[in-house]
Amino acid sequence: MTGAKHTAVPLGTRAGMLAAMQDAPPAYDPRAYWTQLHREGSLRSVGQSGLPIDLNVWLYRVLERNLRAFLRRQRLLSPPPARVFEVGVGTGYWTPFWYHLGADRVDGCDLAEEAVARLRERFPDATFTAGDIVDEGVIPADGSYDLVTVFNVLLHIIDEDRFAVAAGHVAAAVRPGGHLLLVEPALLLDASVRPLRAGASSTARLLARYREVLEAAGLELVVASASTTVANNPIEHGLPHIGRFVWSWRTAVRQARKGPRRARLAGRVLSLVDRIVMPTGVAPSGKLLLFRRPEAPA
Ligand SMILES: C[S@@+](CC[C@H](N)C(=O)[O-])C[C@H]1O[C@@H](n2cnc3c(N)ncnc32)[C@H](O)[C@@H]1O
């Protein structure tokens, strides 16, 4: 822990409660938090902000490789989605990815105005909206997109009611027969759920909760699988061998913090191990969740 003050005043007393309130980290303010992170305008703004850029580059590379394989397996590339909407575009890492796969148009939105301004400059033919996806009108509700993507965004809506509203807005953009693709820290095991820490900017929910809100909005789950095995922090604490994944992640992080060369080496090793472990189907960290809106009856 860095710089945290600890109180010796017993909790349960008025003085103890006051001391605890003074010690408590500030509540998560999404707009301020993301505006601050996006000032750097690098993968650290949207990936693991506390880790070196060189490691983040590798984490994104591994996810990209796994995502490409997933899209092929799910036959989502023949034909490729023509109209894509990215929820929480961030730095726009994934925007060229969709164009390279054959998309005609990639629109999106983000909470951080500075990020959206950069995206508009980079992709002038597309539409990028600045705003909170909990608010109406930030995501088009016209059900016109072949593919809507949500990569590590819904975990940052920590209030359950707001999460449900945002999920409804996300779902409303998917056309009949179209897909919603999420990369989120969705938990498969009840035993993995952890209480929300004070000041936390994210939360890992059960897959069942994602299903609840998205199925209520008319989507159906197609498949849930690992987005990576070792190339992100392990969250499935209920898995029998989770200790091994925690050890490998912590070792990589420790090495990466020793400098750019070590960070690149740690990234390479994680990438190699991830390639070996992925075929086993074990899913200790984030998940790829694919939902579909059924075709309208003829
Ligand atoms: C972890 S980053 C992921 C960015 C991008 N999807 C990626 O994978 O590189 C989360 C992004 O979602 C945006 N975001 C967070 N909460 C949001 C909200 N309530 N509405 C819209 N965007 C939000 C942030 O500004 C940030 O760019």
The ligand as an SDF file (V2000), in Angstrom:
LIG
                    3D

 27 29  0  0  0  0  0  0  0  0999 V2000
  -10.5420    0.5580  -20.0290 C   0  0  0  0  0  0  0  0  0  0  0  0
  -10.8220    1.7820  -21.2420 S   0  0  0  0  0  0  0  0  0  0  0  0
  -11.0370    0.7810  -22.7120 C   0  0  0  0  0  0  0  0  0  0  0  0
  -10.9520    1.5630  -23.9850 C   0  0  0  0  0  0  0  0  0  0  0  0
  -11.1060    0.7320  -25.2650 C   0  0  0  0  0  0  0  0  0  0  0  0
  -12.3840    0.0830  -25.3260 N   0  0  0  0  0  0  0  0  0  0  0  0
   -9.9930   -0.2760  -25.3650 C   0  0  0  0  0  0  0  0  0  0  0  0
  -10.2430   -1.4700  -25.1840 O   0  0  0  0  0  0  0  0  0  0  0  0
   -8.8700    0.1340  -25.6480 O   0  0  0  0  0  0  0  0  0  0  0  0
  -12.4800    2.2860  -20.8760 C   0  0  0  0  0  0  0  0  0  0  0  0
  -12.9670    3.4060  -21.7880 C   0  0  0  0  0  0  0  0  0  0  0  0
  -14.3500    3.6190  -21.5310 O   0  0  0  0  0  0  0  0  0  0  0  0
  -14.6150    4.9870  -21.3260 C   0  0  0  0  0  0  0  0  0  0  0  0
  -15.7280    5.0320  -20.3540 N   0  0  0  0  0  0  0  0  0  0  0  0
  -15.7070    4.7100  -19.0430 C   0  0  0  0  0  0  0  0  0  0  0  0
  -16.9160    4.8700  -18.4910 N   0  0  0  0  0  0  0  0  0  0  0  0
  -17.7260    5.3060  -19.4850 C   0  0  0  0  0  0  0  0  0  0  0  0
  -19.1030    5.6720  -19.5530 C   0  0  0  0  0  0  0  0  0  0  0  0
  -19.9030    5.6010  -18.4730 N   0  0  0  0  0  0  0  0  0  0  0  0
  -19.6070    6.0970  -20.7330 N   0  0  0  0  0  0  0  0  0  0  0  0
  -18.8190    6.1730  -21.8380 C   0  0  0  0  0  0  0  0  0  0  0  0
  -17.5200    5.8360  -21.8530 N   0  0  0  0  0  0  0  0  0  0  0  0
  -16.9750    5.4050  -20.6790 C   0  0  0  0  0  0  0  0  0  0  0  0
  -13.3190    5.5730  -20.8090 C   0  0  0  0  0  0  0  0  0  0  0  0
  -13.1860    6.9470  -21.0790 O   0  0  0  0  0  0  0  0  0  0  0  0
  -12.2660    4.7340  -21.5290 C   0  0  0  0  0  0  0  0  0  0  0  0
  -11.8530    5.3150  -22.7280 O   0  0  0  0  0  0  0  0  0  0  0  0
  1  2  1  0
  2  3  1  0
  2 10  1  0
  3  4  1  0
  4  5  1  0
  5  6  1  0
  5  7  1  0
  7  8  2  0
  7  9  1  0
 10 11  1  0
 11 12  1  0
 11 26  1  0
 12 13  1  0
 13 14  1  0
 13 24  1  0
 14 15  1  0
 14 23  1  0
 15 16  2  0
 16 17  1  0
 17 18  1  0
 17 23  2  0
 18 19  1  0
 18 20  2  0
 20 21  1  0
 21 22  2  0
 22 23  1  0
 24 25  1  0
 24 26  1  0
 26 27  1  0
M  CHG  2   2   1   9  -1
M  END
$$$$
